[in-house]
């Protein structure tokens, strides 16, 4: 198994000046939630085995200028690697990622290594919290296994570089589309929504297919199979909106594993 620090840095194609190795303690991570959300603080303490900052995207490390308006501050983008404890459930994994994104007043890239060795990439579109200074509110959140993403598609040199906000949004939309977004016009928000919709449809299709196999009554079986055909048509439509045409066939056999 590769070191998550190197894997995250290589996944993003980070230049040496953007790479770091700075440990984050579980105590410091959980402390932000002890007063406002003690149950979340306990979850962070239990679910995180270790955490480190392995890189920082900033004007000095990658040359993209910072960005700030009334709702966003993107002066730097920390890259955080987290190794999760054994038996951490998928729903807990998602909650840990959300809490990490919310705990920072800027967007972050979070890598989550689970006990079976799979590395997930967590990205969140956020805006500054008006109620809790120094924290963020999540607008859209995405957790994707990196083994589904096209090789080198997330390298920072291939992403938008007009400013750090544009770079992060391009990273989100590219990740949502497994490295092959349908068009340049596809936004980060729309890409996340499409991926989540695709996951929902695939779940519905799996359920309908099981029901069709179990159903004995002919009319009900016909009704379920009609639903299956409708779902497959909608899945194809969503795929074509999310993925570029050249990758649509491979995406049909390589279903994305997504946490809505």
N, C-alpha and C positions, 0 to 999 in steps of 0.2 A: 504494500500500500504506500502510495506516495505521500510525502509530508504535505499536509493541507496548506501550509504557508507557501511552499513552492508551487503547488498546484494552482492556488488562487492567483498568485503573481504571474504565473505562466499563462493561465486562462485569459488574463487581461493584457498579456504582452507588456508587462510593466518594465520600463527602463530601470536600470540599477538605482538611479537617484530617487525613484518613486517607491522603492522597497524599504521596508522597515521590519523590526522585530522587537515589539514592545508588549510585554505581558499585561493583561488586564485581570485584576483579581475578581473573583466571584463576589466578594464582600462589597467592592466598590460598585459593581454592576447592580447588585440587589438593593444597595442602600438607597438608590433613587426612588424605590417603590415601597420602602418599609412603612412610611407614614400613610401614603395615599392608597396603596393597594398591597397589604401584607401578604395576601394569598399569592399574588404575582411575584412578590419578593421571594417567597418560599419556593415557588416553581423555578425561578432562575437559579437559586442556590442548589436545588435538587437536580435540575436537568443539565446544567452546564458543567462539563468536566474540566474544561480549560478554555481560555480565550486570549487572543492576541491581536494587536494591530499589525498587519503585515505589509501595509502600504498606505500611501496618501497621494491622491490626485490633487494637484494644486497648480497655480500659475508657475511656480518655480520648478516643479517636478515634471510637468508634461507640457507646459507652455500655453495652456488654455486659460484665458482670463476668468476672473471670478464674476459672480452675478449676484445682484441683490435688488429686491423691490420690497414693497410693504409686507408681503407674505412669505418671501423666500430669501434665504441666505445660503449661497453656495460659494463659499470662499475656499473650501477644501472638501474632499470626499474621502473619508476614512474607509479603509478596506479591513474588515474584521473577520478573523477566522475563529470559528467556535467548534469545539469537539463536544458532542452531546454525550451524556451518560447513557449507559446501557438501559434498555427497556423504556427509553423516552418515546412516548406515543406520537404519531403524526400530528394530532391536534395540539399536543404540548409543544412540538417542534415549531409549528406555525405560530403559536402564542409567544414563544421565546423570541422568534424573529421579529414579530410585531413590537414587542416591548423594547428590543434593541433599537429598532428604527425610531420609535417614539421618544426614546431617551436622549436623542441628539437633536440639536437645532439646525441640522443640515442633512442632506441625503447621505446614505451610506451603502456600501456594498458588504453584504454579510454572507460568508460561506459557512455552511452547516454540515459537519461530518457526522454521520450516524453510525451506529454500531456495526452495521453490515458493510461498511466501507464506502457507501454511496455519498457523494458530495452534492449538496443542494446549494443553489445560488438564490439568495433572498434580496429582492430589490423593492423599494417602496417610493411612490410619488407622495411627497409630503408638503405641508406648509407650516409655518411657525405657529405655535400655540399661543393664543392671546391670554389664556388662563394660567398656563404653566410656563413661566419664562425659562428658556434654555431647553425646551422640549418641542416636539413636533406632533402634528396631527396627520394621520395617514389618509390619503385620498384614494390610493389604489396600491395593492400589494400583490407580489408575485413570488412564488417559490417554485424553482425549476431544477430538476436533476441535471447536472452539467453534462452527463453522458449523452443527452439528447441534442445538445447544441453543436452546430457545425464547427469544425476545427478552425481556430484562429478568427472566427467571426466577431468575437468580443474584444479583440485587441484594441487598445485605446487609440492607436494610430489610424484605425479604420472607422472610427466613430466621428460624429460631428465635433468640430473643435472651435466653433465661434465663441463659446464660453463654457464654463463647467456645468451650468444648468442644461444647456443643449446637449452636452456630452452625456450626462446622466440619463436624460430622457431618451437619447438614441440607444444607450445601453439597455434601457428597460424595453423599448419596442423591439430591439434586435433579439434580446433574450426571450421575450414572449413568443417570438416567431421561430425559436430554435436556430437563430442565426440567418434565417432566410425570409425576411419580411416581404410581403406581397408587393408593396410599392413604396417609393420614397415619401408619398403623401400619408402613409399610415402613421398615426400619432401614437405616442406611448400609451395614453389612456385607452384609446380604441384597441390597441394590440392586447392590452391586459384584459379588457372586457371580452374580446373575441376568444382569447385562450380560455378564460373561465367559462364562457358559454360553450365552447367545444367540450370541456371536461364534463359539464352538466349533461350535454346531449349524449356523450359517450356512455355516461352512467345510466341514463334513461334507456339507451339502446341495449346495453347489457342486461338490464332488468327485463325489458320487453322480450328479448331473445330467450331468456330463461323461462319466462311465462309461456311463450309460444311452445317451447319444447315440452312443458308440463301439461298444457291444456289438452283436455280430451274432447270437449264439445266442439264440433266443427265450426259453428258460427262464431263462437268466441275466438277460436284459433284464427279464423279469417280476419276478424277485427284487429287482433294483435299483430298479425302480419302486415296489415295495412298501416298500422302505427309504425312498425319497423321500417317500412319503405319511406314513410314521411320523415322519420328521424334520419335515415341515411341520406336523403336528399338535402335536409337541412345541414347535416354534418359536412357534406360536400360543399355547400354554399359558404359555410363559415370557414372551412379550410382554404377555399379560394380567396377569401377576403384577408386571411391572416398570412398564408404562405405564398411565396412566389410560385408561378406556374410550373417551373422546372422541378420543384421539389414536392409537388402535390401527390404524385404517385407513391413516393417513398413515405410520405407522412401517413398515407392510408394504411400502410403495413407497420409503421413505427408510431403507434399511438402515444401522444405525449402524456406523461404522468404529471398531473397538475393538482395542486391544492388550491381550490377556489378561495 
